[in-house]
């Protein structure tokens, strides 16, 4: 490597280390588990709750000013997952806003415990997902689903119900 390439590589490494350190500070400030990757974008983190032993590889969690995203315990969230409690209002999707929040639609998203979310999943505002649910890769979740189901597709639908057995009742108690 020539000196320019070495300097460029050094600057890149320093910038990445700085970014990861800042992200760890955000995780600590909002009491998020350190298993949330620095490749996850968090919007309005004060309105986001992530349970114990849950992890997320990459994507976005978007809470609004008036909406929350609540993720339960022991959730496994794949790569490129987008969980958005805020979106454009179809009645006024673009253009000048008359006031803050104009043209924005917000609804809480609640994801239960022991939920496995595959890669490339989109979860729409207002969706509630029960406990022990598996969401297949490349799914778009646009409505609520209860406990113990496997869902997938665009839009997501129940593929089958599942029997959930917890070995020695290893469910988290906290």
KAZI-V781142 format. One record per residue. RES is the residue in one small letter. PHI is phi in whole degrees, 0 to 359 (NA if undefined). PSI is psi in radians with two decimals (* if undefined). BURIAL is b if it has 16 or more other C-alpha atoms within 10 Angstrom, else e. Layout:
res phi psi burial
RES PHI PSI BURIAL
RES PHI PSI BURIAL
This chain:
res phi psi burial
x NA 2.46 e
x 278 2.94 e
x 302 -0.63 e
x 295 -0.77 e
x 296 -0.70 e
x 297 -0.79 e
x 296 -0.75 e
x 299 -0.78 e
x 297 -0.71 e
x 297 -0.82 e
x 299 -0.73 e
x 298 -0.79 e
x 298 -0.74 e
x 295 -0.72 e
x 296 -0.73 e
x 296 -0.74 e
x 297 -0.73 e
x 298 -0.80 e
x 299 -0.79 e
x 296 -0.69 e
x 295 -0.78 e
x 299 -0.72 e
x 296 -0.73 b
x 299 -0.62 b
x 295 -0.70 e
x 296 -0.79 e
x 302 -0.78 b
x 293 -0.75 e
x 302 -0.71 e
x 261 0.21 e
x 60 0.66 e
x 273 2.63 b
x 294 2.60 b
x 284 0.13 b
x 269 0.12 e
x 269 2.01 b
x 298 2.63 b
x 292 -0.11 b
x 272 0.21 e
x 254 2.17 b
x 273 2.25 e
x 245 2.10 b
x 251 2.24 b
x 56 1.04 e
x 300 -0.38 b
x 294 -0.30 e
x 253 0.33 b
x 242 2.33 b
x 235 2.23 b
x 236 2.16 b
x 288 3.01 b
x 297 2.49 b
x 63 0.31 b
x 268 2.63 b
x 220 2.76 b
x 217 2.32 b
x 276 -0.91 b
x 198 2.79 b
x 134 -2.57 b
x 223 2.50 b
x 236 2.01 b
x 244 1.94 b
x 257 2.69 b
x 264 -3.09 b
x 294 -0.57 e
x 243 0.13 e
x 233 2.69 b
x 240 2.72 b
x 239 2.12 b
x 241 2.10 b
x 245 2.23 b
x 286 -2.95 b
x 280 2.64 b
x 59 0.68 b
x 265 2.41 b
x 247 1.96 b
x 243 2.15 b
x 286 -2.77 b
x 272 2.55 b
x 58 0.75 b
x 263 2.34 b
x 239 2.06 b
x 242 1.87 b
x 234 1.90 b
x 273 0.02 b
x 224 2.41 b
x 207 -3.14 b
x 286 2.53 e
x 278 2.26 e
x 296 -0.39 e
x 284 -0.36 e
x 206 1.23 e
x 287 -0.47 e
x 215 3.11 e
x 104 3.11 e
x 293 2.46 e
x 266 2.41 e
x 281 -0.49 e
x 207 2.88 e
x 299 2.31 e
x 91 -0.12 e
x 295 2.28 e
x 85 0.18 b
x 247 2.37 b
x 247 2.28 b
x 227 2.39 b
x 209 2.51 b
x 298 2.58 b
x 243 2.28 b
x 235 2.17 b
x 244 2.18 b
x 290 -2.89 b
x 272 2.67 b
x 58 0.81 b
x 255 2.30 b
x 251 2.06 b
x 248 2.04 b
x 289 3.09 b
x 294 2.66 b
x 60 0.67 b
x 261 2.48 b
x 243 2.23 b
x 243 2.08 b
x 281 2.73 b
x 305 2.50 b
x 85 -0.03 b
x 279 2.42 b
x 241 2.22 b
x 242 2.25 b
x 288 -3.00 b
x 280 2.69 b
x 57 0.79 b
x 252 2.49 b
x 246 2.24 b
x 248 2.04 b
x 295 2.68 b
x 303 2.62 b
x 65 0.48 b
x 263 2.67 b
x 242 1.95 b
x 265 1.98 b
x 242 -0.03 b
x 213 3.00 e
x 285 2.63 b
x 223 2.45 b
x 279 -2.86 e
x 285 2.75 b
x 57 0.85 b
x 228 2.74 b
x 250 2.16 b
x 238 2.75 b
x 187 2.92 b
x 108 3.14 b
x 224 1.72 e
x 283 2.75 e
x 297 2.49 b
x 216 2.90 b
x 287 2.16 e
x 273 -0.68 e
x 189 2.81 e
x 276 2.77 e
x 229 2.59 e
x 270 2.21 e
x 252 2.13 e
x 237 2.14 e
x 263 2.09 e
x 295 2.15 e
x 50 0.54 e
x 52 0.91 e
x 281 0.42 e
x 292 2.46 e
x 296 2.50 e
x 262 -0.23 e
x 256 * e
